Amino acid sequence: MGEVEITPAFIASAMTQPGVLAHLQVVANRVKARAEGIAASEEVDMQVTTVAGVRPKGRPFVNVVADNAEQEWGSSRTGRRRILGRAAAGG
């Protein structure tokens, strides 16, 4: 059986495969759906979207973002709900 050497070039090649970004999008869509469900159940007005891209060194990412980020940490006007955090931790 052959050996596989994990090198920086191997990692760079792996992270640029089309399936990597596609799977990141699948996971982000699951988190987005959970966040929308939590926001709806708690009657929080919040638009949730995903933002995909590639970092300068080539690593792909998909972030789940909300227009009402104030609820994540709380403020003097808004209670702390952690909707995105709970959605991400949900599995």
Contacts in CASP RR format, 6 or more apart in sequence:
PFRMAT RR
TARGET T0000
AUTHOR 0000-0000-0000
METHOD contacts of the structure
MODEL  1
MGEVEITPAFIASAMTQPGVLAHLQVVANRVKARAEGIAASEEVDMQVTT
VAGVRPKGRPFVNVVADNAEQEWGSSRTGRRRILGRAAAGG
4 10 0 8 1.000
12 58 0 8 1.000
14 20 0 8 1.000
15 58 0 8 1.000
15 59 0 8 1.000
15 60 0 8 1.000
16 58 0 8 1.000
16 60 0 8 1.000
20 60 0 8 1.000
21 52 0 8 1.000
21 53 0 8 1.000
21 60 0 8 1.000
21 62 0 8 1.000
24 52 0 8 1.000
24 60 0 8 1.000
24 61 0 8 1.000
24 62 0 8 1.000
25 50 0 8 1.000
25 52 0 8 1.000
25 62 0 8 1.000
27 62 0 8 1.000
28 50 0 8 1.000
28 52 0 8 1.000
28 62 0 8 1.000
28 63 0 8 1.000
28 64 0 8 1.000
29 50 0 8 1.000
30 91 0 8 1.000
31 64 0 8 1.000
31 84 0 8 1.000
31 87 0 8 1.000
31 88 0 8 1.000
32 48 0 8 1.000
32 49 0 8 1.000
32 50 0 8 1.000
32 64 0 8 1.000
32 87 0 8 1.000
34 86 0 8 1.000
34 87 0 8 1.000
34 90 0 8 1.000
35 46 0 8 1.000
35 48 0 8 1.000
35 64 0 8 1.000
35 66 0 8 1.000
35 83 0 8 1.000
35 84 0 8 1.000
35 87 0 8 1.000
36 46 0 8 1.000
36 48 0 8 1.000
38 44 0 8 1.000
38 83 0 8 1.000
38 86 0 8 1.000
38 87 0 8 1.000
39 45 0 8 1.000
39 46 0 8 1.000
39 48 0 8 1.000
39 66 0 8 1.000
39 83 0 8 1.000
42 81 0 8 1.000
42 83 0 8 1.000
44 68 0 8 1.000
44 71 0 8 1.000
44 81 0 8 1.000
44 83 0 8 1.000
45 68 0 8 1.000
46 66 0 8 1.000
46 67 0 8 1.000
46 68 0 8 1.000
46 71 0 8 1.000
46 83 0 8 1.000
47 66 0 8 1.000
47 67 0 8 1.000
47 68 0 8 1.000
48 64 0 8 1.000
48 65 0 8 1.000
48 66 0 8 1.000
48 84 0 8 1.000
49 64 0 8 1.000
49 65 0 8 1.000
49 66 0 8 1.000
50 62 0 8 1.000
50 63 0 8 1.000
50 64 0 8 1.000
50 65 0 8 1.000
51 62 0 8 1.000
51 63 0 8 1.000
51 65 0 8 1.000
52 60 0 8 1.000
52 61 0 8 1.000
52 62 0 8 1.000
52 63 0 8 1.000
53 60 0 8 1.000
53 61 0 8 1.000
53 62 0 8 1.000
54 60 0 8 1.000
54 61 0 8 1.000
55 61 0 8 1.000
64 84 0 8 1.000
64 87 0 8 1.000
64 88 0 8 1.000
66 72 0 8 1.000
66 83 0 8 1.000
66 84 0 8 1.000
69 84 0 8 1.000
70 77 0 8 1.000
70 78 0 8 1.000
71 78 0 8 1.000
71 79 0 8 1.000
71 80 0 8 1.000
71 81 0 8 1.000
71 82 0 8 1.000
71 83 0 8 1.000
72 80 0 8 1.000
72 81 0 8 1.000
72 82 0 8 1.000
72 83 0 8 1.000
72 84 0 8 1.000
72 85 0 8 1.000
73 80 0 8 1.000
74 80 0 8 1.000
74 81 0 8 1.000
END
